[in-house]
């Protein structure tokens, strides 16, 4: 296994420092406009009102769970109505074919997972 010796570490640090020292930096002088230099500093305000304002917009987990549970119940009821009230015979036949196909695919997947021979 390779271990670094103190001399190796020093040489590595020196090499990295030399490469970093040769880097070209962008011109940072005069990047601030005279208007910004003449502007006054922002007012210093207490942090308590800012923290209160930040926590006021937080999500209430109890209320959110209640809303989502109600929405899920509405969607389940709607799905039940859609599944049980077919508009016509063609739609009912299509739903029956799709359910049969879903059951067939489920059996095929279960057979493949258990290693059985698929018919």
N, C-alpha and C positions, 0 to 999 in steps of 0.2 A: 504494500500500500504506500502511496506517495504522501509524504508529509513535508510541509513547508518549513524551511529553516529560517531563522531570523534574518539572515543575509538575503534570502530569496524574497522575503516579505518586504524588506527595505528596498530592494531593487524594483519590485513590482510597484510599490508606492511611488518611488521616484519616477518610474516610467509613466505612470498614469498622471502624475502631477505635471510632467513635462508636456504631455499631449494636451492636457487641459489648459496649460499656460499658453499654448500656441493658438488657441481658439480665437476666431474673430468675433467680437461682440458688436451688436448693432449700435448705431449712434443713438445714445440716449439723451444727449444734451438737447435742450430746447424742444422737448416733446410736449411740454406744458405750454398752453397758450397764455398770452399776457392776461386775458380775462380770468383764467383760472388762478393765476398767481395773485391777482388783485381781489379775488373773491374772499368773503369772510368765512371763518370756520363754522361748521354746523353747530347748532345749539346742543348742549349736553342735557339730556333728559333722564329722569329716573327710569330704571329698568322695570319696576313693578307694573306700571300700566302696559308696557309693551308685552310682558309675559302674560298678563291677564288677557290681552287682546289675542295673543297667539294661541292660548288654550281655549278661547271661546269658540273657535272654528273646528275643534276636534270632533271626531266621530264618536257618538255615544253607542257603545257595543250593544246595550240592551235594546235600545230603540231600533238600531239597524237590524238586529236579529229578528225582532218582532215584525218589522216591515218585510224582510226577506222571507220569513216563514209564511206570512200572509200572501205574499206574491206567489210563492211556490204552491200554496194550497189552491189559489185561483187558477194557476196554470195546470195543476193536476186535474182539477174539476173540468176545465175546458178540454183537456186531452181526453178525459172520459166521455164527455159529451160528443166530441168529434168522432171518437172510435165507435160509439154505440149508435149514433144517428147517421147512418149512411144515406147519402142523398138519393142514390138509385141503385139498381141491381148491378150495374157495371162497376160502380165504385165499391160496392160490397164484395164483388168477386175479386177485384184488384187487391183490396185489403186482405182478403183470405189468401190469395196467392203470395202476397208479400210476407204475411205471417208464416205461411208454410215454408217459404224460402228462408226466412230468418231462423226458423226451427231447424231446418236442414243444415244451414251453415253452422249453427250452434253445435249440433250433433257432430258434424265433420271436425270442427275445431276441438271438441272434447275428445273425439277419437284420436286425433292427431297428437294431442297432448298426452294421452295415456298410452300411445304406441299401438293402438288397435288398427286393424285393417279397415280402410274406409271403402264403403260400397259405392 
